[in-house]
Amino acid sequence: MKYIVTVEGATHEVTIEQGRVAVDGVEYQLDFRQVGLLPLYSVLVDGRSCAATVELTGRGQYRVLLEGELYFVSVRAAGARPAKALASLQSSDGTVRAPMPGMVTSVSVVAGQEVGAGERLLTLESMKMENPITAPIAGVVRKVYVQQGQIVEPGQPLVTIELRAGYDTDSDIPQGAN
């Protein structure tokens, strides 16, 4: 099966067939197993072992923690047309956008509030499922564009976050701290 995978803005073609994975034409031997009921996976790539935490954040959208690095990943079948719903959840100006159409069932932040990467900003109900919309970066909420009960369309701005000075984009840990 072929997929189009976007990791931190870089797009790759991934083919998965019988334990072998090819990324942009380069093949790897892969063993990928979930550990218990947790979102924790044991990954073996060409004999090299590592652990990964994989969290679904929206339709085809994942947050992956791999060897201490946090990645925002989107996945779609290679033949599928890229929908607006699969567009990046964060634009270059820090605006988090609706990944799908739906209704805002709760708003968890206000302008001026500090948020951590992964912190819930709001909840969006779509197709009778609640979808938490989380902060892709640690920062300060500069603007909330929606309110509870509002209907939104894919790509519609929800919240703008300004990167918190002195912090990296993937965590709440100050740069240079150990």
N, CA, C and O atoms as a DFTB+ gen file, in Angstrom:
712 C
 N C O
     1  1       0.846      -1.179       0.000
     2  2       0.000       0.000       0.000
     3  2       0.889       1.240       0.000
     4  3       1.883       1.297       0.723
     5  1       0.532       2.220      -0.803
     6  2       1.305       3.467      -0.873
     7  2       0.595       4.577      -0.115
     8  3      -0.629       4.704      -0.144
     9  1       1.423       5.387       0.575
    10  2       0.916       6.504       1.349
    11  2       1.738       7.752       1.030
    12  3       2.898       7.668       0.628
    13  1       1.112       8.895       1.218
    14  2       1.818      10.175       1.197
    15  2       1.890      10.615       2.652
    16  3       0.865      10.808       3.306
    17  1       3.118      10.771       3.153
    18  2       3.341      11.101       4.556
    19  2       4.066      12.443       4.620
    20  3       5.103      12.633       3.984
    21  1       3.511      13.361       5.391
    22  2       4.144      14.665       5.579
    23  2       4.601      14.764       7.029
    24  3       3.810      14.630       7.962
    25  1       5.908      15.004       7.192
    26  2       6.512      15.120       8.516
    27  2       7.160      16.486       8.610
    28  3       8.115      16.784       7.893
    29  1       6.631      17.318       9.505
    30  2       7.193      18.662       9.710
    31  2       7.365      19.407       8.389
    32  3       8.373      20.081       8.180
    33  1       6.376      19.286       7.493
    34  2       6.389      20.028       6.237
    35  2       7.075      19.335       5.079
    36  3       6.930      19.780       3.941
    37  1       7.813      18.269       5.316
    38  2       8.481      17.517       4.247
    39  2       7.606      16.336       3.860
    40  3       7.192      15.562       4.723
    41  1       7.318      16.188       2.553
    42  2       6.440      15.134       2.077
    43  2       7.242      13.979       1.502
    44  3       8.217      14.177       0.778
    45  1       6.803      12.741       1.847
    46  2       7.496      11.525       1.407
    47  2       6.475      10.520       0.892
    48  3       5.337      10.485       1.360
    49  1       6.890       9.698      -0.082
    50  2       6.067       8.579      -0.527
    51  2       6.531       7.346       0.238
    52  3       7.713       7.003       0.215
    53  1       5.594       6.680       0.920
    54  2       5.912       5.511       1.734
    55  2       5.127       4.320       1.199
    56  3       3.910       4.392       1.034
    57  1       5.833       3.221       0.929
    58  2       5.204       1.985       0.484
    59  2       5.434       0.929       1.559
    60  3       6.563       0.722       2.004
    61  1       4.346       0.253       1.978
    62  2       4.438      -0.780       3.005
    63  2       3.952      -2.091       2.410
    64  3       2.814      -2.193       1.950
    65  1       4.825      -3.095       2.422
    66  2       4.479      -4.417       1.897
    67  2       5.207      -5.488       2.689
    68  3       6.438      -5.509       2.703
    69  1       4.471      -6.381       3.351
    70  2       5.002      -7.553       4.034
    71  2       6.271      -7.292       4.850
    72  3       7.307      -7.906       4.595
    73  1       6.197      -6.400       5.812
    74  2       7.315      -6.149       6.709
    75  2       8.431      -5.299       6.129
    76  3       9.427      -5.042       6.804
    77  1       8.279      -4.864       4.902
    78  2       9.273      -3.986       4.285
    79  2       8.623      -2.634       4.039
    80  3       7.459      -2.536       3.651
    81  1       9.396      -1.624       4.271
    82  2       8.912      -0.262       4.066
    83  2       9.898       0.456       3.159
    84  3      11.111       0.364       3.351
    85  1       9.375       1.167       2.176
    86  2      10.219       1.993       1.321
    87  2       9.797       3.447       1.519
    88  3       8.620       3.786       1.397
    89  1      10.771       4.296       1.825
    90  2      10.527       5.725       1.987
    91  2      11.279       6.419       0.868
    92  3      12.508       6.373       0.808
    93  1      10.528       7.067      -0.022
    94  2      11.113       7.723      -1.199
    95  2      12.045       6.770      -1.956
    96  3      13.112       7.169      -2.421
    97  1      11.619       5.492      -2.071
    98  2      12.375       4.511      -2.837
    99  2      13.465       3.777      -2.070
   100  3      14.028       2.818      -2.598
   101  1      13.785       4.186      -0.853
   102  2      14.809       3.522      -0.042
   103  2      14.113       2.512       0.865
   104  3      13.230       2.878       1.641
   105  1      14.518       1.209       0.768
   106  2      13.855       0.156       1.527
   107  2      14.461      -0.053       2.912
   108  3      15.669       0.077       3.110
   109  1      13.581      -0.383       3.870
   110  2      13.972      -0.671       5.241
   111  2      13.240      -1.928       5.703
   112  3      12.093      -2.156       5.319
   113  1      13.902      -2.747       6.530
   114  2      13.253      -3.869       7.191
   115  2      12.621      -3.305       8.454
   116  3      13.295      -2.610       9.215
   117  1      11.329      -3.589       8.700
   118  2      10.604      -2.946       9.786
   119  2       9.811      -3.952      10.606
   120  3       9.142      -4.826      10.055
   121  1       9.891      -3.824      11.923
   122  2       9.020      -4.540      12.841
   123  2       8.471      -3.478      13.789
   124  3       9.244      -2.746      14.406
   125  1       7.160      -3.387      13.911
   126  2       6.489      -2.309      14.627
   127  2       5.398      -2.951      15.473
   128  3       4.411      -3.442      14.924
   129  1       5.550      -2.962      16.800
   130  2       4.581      -3.633      17.672
   131  2       4.146      -2.726      18.821
   132  3       4.963      -2.054      19.451
   133  1       2.832      -2.727      19.075
   134  2       2.302      -1.951      20.186
   135  2       2.628      -2.651      21.501
   136  3       2.582      -3.878      21.593
   137  1       2.958      -1.855      22.517
   138  2       3.279      -2.380      23.850
   139  2       2.027      -2.253      24.703
   140  3       1.659      -1.150      25.107
   141  1       1.362      -3.386      24.983
   142  2       0.146      -3.385      25.778
   143  2      -0.946      -2.561      25.138
   144  3      -1.093      -2.563      23.916
   145  1      -1.726      -1.846      25.961
   146  2      -2.819      -1.022      25.464
   147  2      -2.435       0.452      25.352
   148  3      -3.258       1.296      24.994
   149  1      -1.190       0.743      25.660
   150  2      -0.704       2.122      25.605
   151  2      -0.429       2.535      24.159
   152  3      -0.312       1.676      23.286
   153  1      -0.324       3.851      23.894
   154  2       0.055       4.293      22.549
   155  2       1.573       4.226      22.362
   156  3       2.156       5.043      21.649
   157  1       2.209       3.236      23.015
   158  2       3.655       3.058      22.970
   159  2       3.974       1.893      22.042
   160  3       3.328       0.847      22.100
   161  1       4.981       2.083      21.180
   162  2       5.341       1.064      20.200
   163  2       6.830       0.757      20.290
   164  3       7.657       1.640      20.521
   165  1       7.141      -0.509      20.103
   166  2       8.518      -0.952      19.971
   167  2       8.789      -1.027      18.468
   168  3       8.072      -1.707      17.733
   169  1       9.825      -0.326      18.021
   170  2      10.116      -0.236      16.593
   171  2      11.509      -0.793      16.341
   172  3      12.468      -0.443      17.029
   173  1      11.603      -1.666      15.343
   174  2      12.878      -2.230      14.929
   175  2      13.039      -1.915      13.449
   176  3      12.304      -2.440      12.613
   177  1      14.013      -1.047      13.123
   178  2      14.258      -0.645      11.735
   179  2      15.657      -1.091      11.357
   180  3      16.648      -0.612      11.910
   181  1      15.728      -2.026      10.397
   182  2      17.011      -2.583       9.958
   183  2      17.867      -3.015      11.141
   184  3      19.073      -2.770      11.163
   185  1      17.239      -3.665      12.133
   186  2      17.958      -4.185      13.291
   187  2      18.196      -3.176      14.399
   188  3      18.699      -3.547      15.460
   189  1      17.853      -1.918      14.189
   190  2      18.035      -0.864      15.198
   191  2      16.727      -0.672      15.956
   192  3      15.679      -0.444      15.352
   193  1      16.795      -0.765      17.289
   194  2      15.602      -0.688      18.114
   195  2      15.389       0.722      18.666
   196  3      16.338       1.415      19.033
   197  1      14.115       1.128      18.714
   198  2      13.760       2.391      19.368
   199  2      12.304       2.304      19.816
   200  3      11.572       1.409      19.394
   201  1      11.896       3.218      20.655
   202  2      10.523       3.278      21.140
   203  2       9.855       4.511      20.550
   204  3      10.503       5.533      20.323
   205  1       8.559       4.407      20.304
   206  2       7.809       5.534      19.756
   207  2       6.451       5.608      20.438
   208  3       5.834       4.584      20.729
   209  1       5.995       6.821      20.689
   210  2       4.640       7.060      21.157
   211  2       3.901       7.702      20.000
   212  3       4.365       8.689      19.429
   213  1       2.749       7.140      19.654
   214  2       1.984       7.631      18.514
   215  2       0.584       7.990      18.989
   216  3      -0.126       7.147      19.536
   217  1       0.189       9.243      18.781
   218  2      -1.120       9.718      19.218
   219  2      -1.873      10.291      18.027
   220  3      -1.375      11.190      17.348
   221  1      -3.071       9.774      17.773
   222  2      -3.939      10.305      16.733
   223  2      -4.496      11.641      17.216
   224  3      -5.091      11.715      18.292
   225  1      -4.306      12.698      16.424
   226  2      -4.788      14.017      16.840
   227  2      -5.917      14.527      15.951
   228  3      -6.536      15.546      16.258
   229  1      -6.181      13.845      14.881
   230  2      -7.231      14.225      13.941
   231  2      -7.217      13.237      12.798
   232  3      -6.392      12.323      12.779
   233  1      -8.111      13.403      11.852
   234  2      -8.192      12.478      10.725
   235  2      -6.887      12.494       9.934
   236  3      -6.564      13.477       9.266
   237  1      -6.144      11.395      10.017
   238  2      -4.879      11.296       9.300
   239  2      -3.758      12.117       9.911
   240  3      -2.692      12.245       9.309
   241  1      -3.977      12.673      11.091
   242  2      -2.995      13.528      11.755
   243  2      -2.485      12.832      13.011
   244  3      -3.275      12.309      13.797
   245  1      -1.170      12.822      13.202
   246  2      -0.573      12.147      14.338
   247  2       0.496      13.021      14.978
   248  3       1.122      13.865      14.337
   249  1       0.676      12.777      16.281
   250  2       1.782      13.369      17.007
   251  2       2.654      12.171      17.391
   252  3       2.192      11.257      18.074
   253  1       3.925      12.179      16.947
   254  2       4.820      11.044      17.157
   255  2       6.027      11.502      17.967
   256  3       6.724      12.443      17.586
   257  1       6.265      10.827      19.086
   258  2       7.444      11.084      19.902
   259  2       8.394       9.926      19.640
   260  3       8.105       8.788      20.009
   261  1       9.530      10.211      19.002
   262  2      10.493       9.194      18.612
   263  2      11.870       9.606      19.092
   264  3      12.412      10.626      18.666
   265  1      12.428       8.804      19.982
   266  2      13.754       9.069      20.546
   267  2      13.883      10.497      21.075
   268  3      14.883      11.174      20.832
   269  1      12.861      10.941      21.797
   270  2      12.891      12.251      22.436
   271  2      12.555      13.420      21.531
   272  3      12.544      14.562      21.991
   273  1      12.282      13.173      20.260
   274  2      11.924      14.238      19.323
   275  2      10.437      14.138      18.988
   276  3       9.943      13.045      18.712
   277  1       9.716      15.264      19.006
   278  2       8.295      15.293      18.710
   279  2       8.091      15.711      17.257
   280  3       8.661      16.701      16.797
   281  1       7.269      14.939      16.538
   282  2       6.981      15.206      15.133
   283  2       5.472      15.275      14.935
   284  3       4.719      14.526      15.556
   285  1       5.041      16.178      14.066
   286  2       3.648      16.258      13.661
   287  2       3.582      15.661      12.260
   288  3       4.262      16.123      11.345
   289  1       2.749      14.621      12.103
   290  2       2.743      13.805      10.893
   291  2       1.326      13.731      10.336
   292  3       0.367      13.574      11.092
   293  1       1.192      13.843       9.011
   294  2      -0.094      13.569       8.372
   295  2       0.114      12.447       7.369
   296  3       1.156      12.350       6.721
   297  1      -0.917      11.591       7.256
   298  2      -0.839      10.416       6.392
   299  2      -2.112      10.340       5.562
   300  3      -3.213      10.536       6.077
   301  1      -1.952      10.053       4.261
   302  2      -3.110       9.798       3.397
   303  2      -2.719       8.754       2.368
   304  3      -1.543       8.615       2.033
   305  1      -3.698       8.024       1.870
   306  2      -3.440       7.046       0.819
   307  2      -2.914       7.786      -0.407
   308  3      -3.355       8.896      -0.703
   309  1      -1.968       7.170      -1.119
   310  2      -1.320       7.831      -2.257
   311  2      -2.310       8.250      -3.339
   312  3      -2.091       9.261      -4.007
   313  1      -3.389       7.502      -3.526
   314  2      -4.362       7.840      -4.562
   315  2      -5.382       8.864      -4.134
   316  3      -6.118       9.392      -4.968
   317  1      -5.442       9.156      -2.849
   318  2      -6.454      10.085      -2.332
   319  2      -6.061      11.522      -2.621
   320  3      -4.890      11.892      -2.540
   321  1      -7.055      12.320      -2.958
   322  2      -6.803      13.747      -3.166
   323  2      -6.583      14.402      -1.819
   324  3      -7.336      14.128      -0.884
   325  1      -5.574      15.261      -1.680
   326  2      -5.378      15.936      -0.390
   327  2      -6.516      16.906      -0.129
   328  3      -6.709      17.870      -0.868
   329  1      -7.261      16.643       0.920
   330  2      -8.379      17.505       1.283
   331  2      -7.891      18.639       2.159
   332  3      -6.834      18.552       2.785
   333  1      -8.676      19.704       2.196
   334  2      -8.351      20.809       3.093
   335  2      -8.263      20.317       4.523
   336  3      -7.498      20.855       5.323
   337  1      -9.043      19.294       4.849
   338  2      -9.046      18.756       6.214
   339  2      -7.700      18.186       6.605
   340  3      -7.406      18.074       7.795
   341  1      -6.867      17.819       5.629
   342  2      -5.567      17.250       5.948
   343  2      -4.465      18.291       5.865
   344  3      -3.284      17.961       5.970
   345  1      -4.843      19.534       5.680
   346  2      -3.849      20.602       5.631
   347  2      -3.195      20.740       6.994
   348  3      -3.741      20.286       7.999
   349  1      -2.047      21.355       7.029
   350  2      -1.324      21.537       8.284
   351  2      -2.205      22.214       9.318
   352  3      -2.932      23.160       9.012
   353  1      -2.132      21.719      10.548
   354  2      -2.917      22.317      11.626
   355  2      -2.352      23.657      12.069
   356  3      -3.024      24.410      12.773
   357  1      -1.135      23.960      11.667
   358  2      -0.543      25.229      12.070
   359  2       0.094      25.890      10.870
   360  3       0.928      25.282      10.200
   361  1      -0.279      27.113      10.590
   362  2       0.346      27.838       9.502
   363  2       1.593      28.542      10.029
   364  3       1.864      28.532      11.230
   365  1       2.340      29.146       9.127
   366  2       3.588      29.789       9.526
   367  2       3.364      30.962      10.474
   368  3       4.297      31.378      11.162
   369  1       2.147      31.506      10.526
   370  2       1.880      32.618      11.436
   371  2       1.383      32.145      12.799
   372  3       0.979      32.966      13.623
   373  1       1.406      30.809      13.056
   374  2       0.996      30.277      14.353
   375  2      -0.490      30.029      14.481
   376  3      -0.980      29.762      15.578
   377  1      -1.220      30.111      13.372
   378  2      -2.660      29.903      13.426
   379  2      -2.996      28.424      13.311
   380  3      -2.600      27.759      12.354
   381  1      -3.729      27.916      14.296
   382  2      -4.216      26.541      14.278
   383  2      -5.551      26.575      13.546
   384  3      -6.433      27.369      13.873
   385  1      -5.687      25.701      12.549
   386  2      -6.883      25.701      11.699
   387  2      -7.698      24.426      11.887
   388  3      -7.174      23.401      12.323
   389  1      -8.975      24.500      11.555
   390  2      -9.861      23.351      11.664
   391  2      -9.407      22.259      10.698
   392  3      -9.275      22.522       9.502
   393  1      -9.166      21.036      11.186
   394  2      -8.738      19.958      10.315
   395  2      -9.904      19.312       9.568
   396  3      -9.688      18.528       8.643
   397  1     -11.147      19.638       9.967
   398  2     -12.341      19.028       9.392
   399  2     -13.525      19.933       9.693
   400  3     -13.423      20.817      10.543
   401  1     -14.655      19.726       9.005
   402  2     -15.845      20.494       9.364
   403  2     -16.409      19.957      10.676
   404  3     -16.233      18.783      11.001
   405  1     -17.078      20.809      11.417
   406  2     -17.678      20.351      12.665
   407  2     -18.186      21.492      13.508
   408  3     -18.236      22.642      13.072
   409  1     -18.565      21.149      14.738
   410  2     -19.064      22.141      15.679
   411  2     -18.128      22.194      16.883
   412  3     -17.712      21.160      17.407
   413  1     -17.805      23.400      17.308
   414  2     -16.969      23.601      18.488
   415  2     -17.828      23.299      19.706
   416  3     -18.813      23.990      19.968
   417  1     -17.443      22.247      20.462
   418  2     -18.234      21.875      21.644
   419  2     -17.683      22.481      22.919
   420  3     -18.409      22.617      23.904
   421  1     -16.391      22.853      22.917
   422  2     -15.825      23.549      24.073
   423  2     -14.569      24.282      23.652
   424  3     -13.852      23.846      22.751
   425  1     -14.309      25.391      24.307
   426  2     -13.090      26.165      24.097
   427  2     -12.373      26.196      25.440
   428  3     -12.943      26.631      26.441
   429  1     -11.124      25.734      25.466
   430  2     -10.389      25.570      26.724
   431  2      -9.393      26.681      27.014
   432  3      -8.764      26.678      28.072
   433  1      -9.233      27.635      26.097
   434  2      -8.232      28.693      26.265
   435  2      -8.833      30.069      26.007
   436  3      -9.902      30.198      25.410
   437  1      -8.117      31.095      26.473
   438  2      -8.492      32.485      26.219
   439  2      -7.246      33.231      25.749
   440  3      -6.124      32.790      25.996
   441  1      -7.444      34.349      25.079
   442  2      -6.323      35.178      24.633
   443  2      -5.478      35.576      25.833
   444  3      -6.004      35.947      26.883
   445  1      -4.150      35.496      25.665
   446  2      -3.221      35.847      26.722
   447  2      -2.774      34.663      27.561
   448  3      -1.825      34.775      28.336
   449  1      -3.443      33.542      27.415
   450  2      -3.116      32.352      28.195
   451  2      -1.898      31.646      27.611
   452  3      -1.774      31.518      26.393
   453  1      -0.996      31.186      28.485
   454  2       0.145      30.381      28.044
   455  2      -0.311      28.940      27.896
   456  3      -1.061      28.427      28.727
   457  1       0.151      28.286      26.823
   458  2      -0.180      26.879      26.595
   459  2       1.090      26.103      26.293
   460  3       2.064      26.651      25.776
   461  1       1.064      24.828      26.621
   462  2       2.172      23.934      26.302
   463  2       1.866      23.164      25.035
   464  3       0.702      23.017      24.660
   465  1       2.903      22.669      24.372
   466  2       2.710      21.823      23.199
   467  2       1.872      20.623      23.605
   468  3       2.174      19.957      24.594
   469  1       0.830      20.348      22.852
   470  2      -0.042      19.216      23.145
   471  2      -1.209      19.541      24.050
   472  3      -2.085      18.699      24.247
   473  1      -1.245      20.745      24.610
   474  2      -2.345      21.137      25.493
   475  2      -3.614      21.372      24.668
   476  3      -3.561      21.928      23.572
   477  1      -4.744      20.943      25.209
   478  2      -6.020      21.083      24.495
   479  2      -6.401      22.555      24.379
   480  3      -6.396      23.297      25.361
   481  1      -6.731      22.958      23.148
   482  2      -7.191      24.311      22.879
   483  2      -8.717      24.353      22.857
   484  3      -9.341      25.254      23.417
   485  1      -9.299      23.351      22.194
   486  2     -10.746      23.264      22.067
   487  2     -11.117      21.855      21.655
   488  3     -10.251      21.029      21.368
   489  1     -12.417      21.588      21.629
   490  2     -12.910      20.294      21.170
   491  2     -13.856      20.551      20.012
   492  3     -14.730      21.415      20.075
   493  1     -13.657      19.778      18.951
   494  2     -14.443      19.908      17.731
   495  2     -15.205      18.605      17.522
   496  3     -14.598      17.536      17.462
   497  1     -16.528      18.683      17.411
   498  2     -17.329      17.487      17.149
   499  2     -17.580      17.385      15.656
   500  3     -18.060      18.327      15.025
   501  1     -17.248      16.224      15.100
   502  2     -17.442      15.978      13.686
   503  2     -17.884      14.532      13.518
   504  3     -17.246      13.623      14.049
   505  1     -18.961      14.314      12.788
   506  2     -19.490      12.969      12.548
   507  2     -19.709      12.225      13.864
   508  3     -19.369      11.048      13.985
   509  1     -20.281      12.921      14.849
   510  2     -20.621      12.381      16.164
   511  2     -19.412      11.933      16.976
   512  3     -19.555      11.167      17.929
   513  1     -18.219      12.406      16.606
   514  2     -17.008      12.095      17.367
   515  2     -16.387      13.380      17.862
   516  3     -16.319      14.368      17.131
   517  1     -15.924      13.369      19.124
   518  2     -15.239      14.527      19.668
   519  2     -13.763      14.443      19.329
   520  3     -13.132      13.407      19.539
   521  1     -13.211      15.525      18.806
   522  2     -11.819      15.587      18.394
   523  2     -11.118      16.707      19.143
   524  3     -11.414      17.880      18.917
   525  1     -10.187      16.362      20.039
   526  2      -9.453      17.422      20.734
   527  2      -8.507      18.109      19.754
   528  3      -7.788      17.442      19.010
   529  1      -8.507      19.415      19.753
   530  2      -7.574      20.203      18.952
   531  2      -6.537      20.727      19.938
   532  3      -6.865      21.453      20.876
   533  1      -5.280      20.346      19.712
   534  2      -4.230      20.671      20.671
   535  2      -3.219      21.655      20.101
   536  3      -3.115      21.837      18.888
   537  1      -2.483      22.280      20.997
   538  2      -1.457      23.254      20.605
   539  2      -0.269      22.515      19.989
   540  3       0.286      21.616      20.620
   541  1       0.130      22.878      18.771
   542  2       1.288      22.243      18.141
   543  2       2.609      22.744      18.714
   544  3       3.649      22.111      18.533
   545  1       2.567      23.884      19.408
   546  2       3.772      24.477      19.992
   547  2       3.437      25.057      21.363
   548  3       2.274      25.315      21.672
   549  1       4.462      25.256      22.174
   550  2       4.291      25.983      23.430
   551  2       4.301      27.468      23.094
   552  3       5.110      27.918      22.282
   553  1       3.416      28.221      23.708
   554  2       3.382      29.648      23.412
   555  2       2.275      30.357      24.160
   556  3       1.758      29.866      25.163
   557  1       1.924      31.526      23.645
   558  2       0.875      32.355      24.236
   559  2      -0.253      32.471      23.225
   560  3      -0.018      32.791      22.059
   561  1      -1.480      32.209      23.670
   562  2      -2.647      32.347      22.804
   563  2      -2.831      33.832      22.509
   564  3      -3.042      34.631      23.421
   565  1      -2.752      34.191      21.245
   566  2      -2.927      35.594      20.865
   567  2      -4.354      35.909      20.465
   568  3      -4.833      37.021      20.688
   569  1      -5.048      34.924      19.868
   570  2      -6.427      35.185      19.461
   571  2      -7.189      33.866      19.392
   572  3      -6.674      32.856      18.914
   573  1      -8.431      33.899      19.882
   574  2      -9.346      32.778      19.752
   575  2     -10.436      33.239      18.786
   576  3     -11.136      34.216      19.055
   577  1     -10.579      32.539      17.666
   578  2     -11.499      32.960      16.609
   579  2     -12.889      32.356      16.730
   580  3     -13.815      32.808      16.056
   581  1     -13.056      31.340      17.580
   582  2     -14.317      30.604      17.637
   583  2     -14.880      30.597      19.048
   584  3     -14.200      30.938      20.016
   585  1     -16.146      30.199      19.136
   586  2     -16.787      30.057      20.439
   587  2     -17.604      28.775      20.457
   588  3     -17.915      28.210      19.408
   589  1     -17.947      28.325      21.648
   590  2     -18.734      27.102      21.808
   591  2     -20.015      27.202      20.997
   592  3     -20.699      28.225      21.010
   593  1     -20.334      26.106      20.281
   594  2     -21.554      26.055      19.480
   595  2     -21.383      26.507      18.043
   596  3     -22.289      26.343      17.226
   597  1     -20.225      27.074      17.727
   598  2     -19.974      27.585      16.375
   599  2     -19.646      26.437      15.419
   600  3     -18.934      25.500      15.781
   601  1     -20.170      26.518      14.202
   602  2     -19.868      25.554      13.139
   603  2     -18.651      26.078      12.385
   604  3     -18.582      27.261      12.051
   605  1     -17.679      25.183      12.117
   606  2     -16.465      25.586      11.395
   607  2     -16.270      24.703      10.161
   608  3     -16.774      23.582      10.094
   609  1     -15.542      25.222       9.209
   610  2     -15.210      24.523       7.965
   611  2     -13.726      24.174       7.973
   612  3     -12.954      24.810       8.690
   613  1     -13.308      23.174       7.192
   614  2     -11.881      22.823       7.124
   615  2     -11.030      24.030       6.748
   616  3     -11.370      24.786       5.839
   617  1      -9.918      24.198       7.461
   618  2      -9.008      25.295       7.180
   619  2      -9.352      26.607       7.860
   620  3      -8.574      27.559       7.805
   621  1     -10.514      26.665       8.501
   622  2     -10.927      27.895       9.180
   623  2     -10.043      28.135      10.394
   624  3      -9.786      27.200      11.152
   625  1      -9.563      29.379      10.604
   626  2      -8.742      29.670      11.783
   627  2      -9.513      29.419      13.075
   628  3     -10.680      29.790      13.200
   629  1      -8.837      28.779      14.038
   630  2      -9.435      28.510      15.339
   631  2      -8.758      29.334      16.430
   632  3      -9.422      30.019      17.208
   633  1      -7.427      29.259      16.476
   634  2      -6.639      29.918      17.517
   635  2      -5.296      30.311      16.921
   636  3      -4.743      29.574      16.105
   637  1      -4.766      31.464      17.317
   638  2      -3.407      31.833      16.943
   639  2      -2.541      31.782      18.195
   640  3      -2.883      32.335      19.240
   641  1      -1.388      31.087      18.051
   642  2      -0.438      30.951      19.155
   643  2       0.872      31.585      18.738
   644  3       1.377      31.341      17.642
   645  1       1.417      32.401      19.625
   646  2       2.738      32.995      19.398
   647  2       3.744      32.170      20.175
   648  3       3.556      31.909      21.363
   649  1       4.825      31.753      19.501
   650  2       5.858      30.947      20.137
   651  2       6.389      31.677      21.361
   652  3       6.748      32.852      21.293
   653  1       6.432      30.974      22.466
   654  2       6.922      31.545      23.719
   655  2       8.429      31.740      23.611
   656  3       9.148      30.788      23.307
   657  1       8.915      32.931      23.849
   658  2      10.343      33.249      23.766
   659  2      11.134      32.361      24.707
   660  3      10.734      32.152      25.852
   661  1      12.268      31.831      24.224
   662  2      13.139      31.016      25.047
   663  2      12.747      29.556      25.117
   664  3      13.396      28.787      25.827
   665  1      11.695      29.141      24.398
   666  2      11.255      27.758      24.407
   667  2      11.374      27.181      23.013
   668  3      11.257      27.896      22.018
   669  1      11.611      25.858      22.949
   670  2      11.649      25.253      21.630
   671  2      10.224      24.985      21.185
   672  3       9.291      25.131      21.974
   673  1      10.044      24.595      19.930
   674  2       8.697      24.462      19.376
   675  2       8.009      23.184      19.788
   676  3       6.796      23.071      19.607
   677  1       8.728      22.203      20.339
   678  2       8.108      20.911      20.601
   679  2       7.829      20.618      22.057
   680  3       7.247      19.580      22.369
   681  1       8.224      21.496      22.953
   682  2       8.026      21.160      24.358
   683  2       7.888      22.416      25.195
   684  3       7.951      23.538      24.693
   685  1       7.700      22.194      26.473
   686  2       7.651      23.303      27.419
   687  2       8.978      23.471      28.113
   688  3       9.061      24.182      29.114
   689  1      10.013      22.841      27.614
   690  2      11.337      22.883      28.258
   691  2      12.130      24.043      27.685
   692  3      12.308      24.120      26.469
   693  1      12.612      24.949      28.527
   694  2      13.406      26.065      28.014
   695  2      14.628      25.533      27.255
   696  3      15.232      24.535      27.649
   697  1      14.979      26.215      26.162
   698  2      16.157      25.818      25.398
   699  2      17.374      25.915      26.285
   700  3      17.530      26.872      27.044
   701  1      18.253      24.903      26.187
   702  2      19.459      24.874      26.965
   703  2      19.291      24.230      28.323
   704  3      20.280      23.990      29.015
   705  1      18.032      23.937      28.732
   706  2      17.807      23.271      30.021
   707  2      18.045      21.784      29.874
   708  3      17.744      21.206      28.830
   709  1      18.580      21.163      30.901
   710  2      18.789      19.699      30.868
   711  2      17.968      19.039      31.907
   712  3      18.005      17.815      32.039
